Amino acid sequence: MPLEMPDEEMLQKWAESTEPGIGFCFLCGHSIASEEDFIPGTSTHNCPEGRAFETMIASELGGQSADE
């Protein structure tokens, strides 16, 4: 899954935002408002790109969890 570095303007807007946020998703380019915005049991943002990323990981592991 390719990661794209957001442009400087987007990062600056995120950094200056007064909205609550705990991070920035490099997969979809949006801020992550809270821990509840992660896919349960992962550290991946629950966005279409994040879900595709988790599906790709599961496929490459052959259905094994990352803990195995």
Residue pairs with C-beta under 8 A, 6 or more apart in sequence:
1 27
1 49
1 52
1 53
1 56
3 26
3 27
4 26
4 29
5 26
6 14
6 24
6 26
6 29
10 29
11 24
14 21
14 24
14 31
17 31
19 31
19 33
20 33
20 34
21 31
21 32
21 33
22 32
22 33
22 34
22 35
23 31
23 32
23 45
24 30
24 31
24 32
25 31
25 32
25 45
25 47
25 49
25 50
27 44
27 45
27 47
27 49
27 50
27 53
28 45
28 47
28 48
28 49
28 50
30 45
30 47
32 38
32 45
37 45
37 46
38 44
38 45
38 46
39 45
39 46
39 50
39 51
39 54
42 54
44 50
44 53
44 54
57 66
61 68
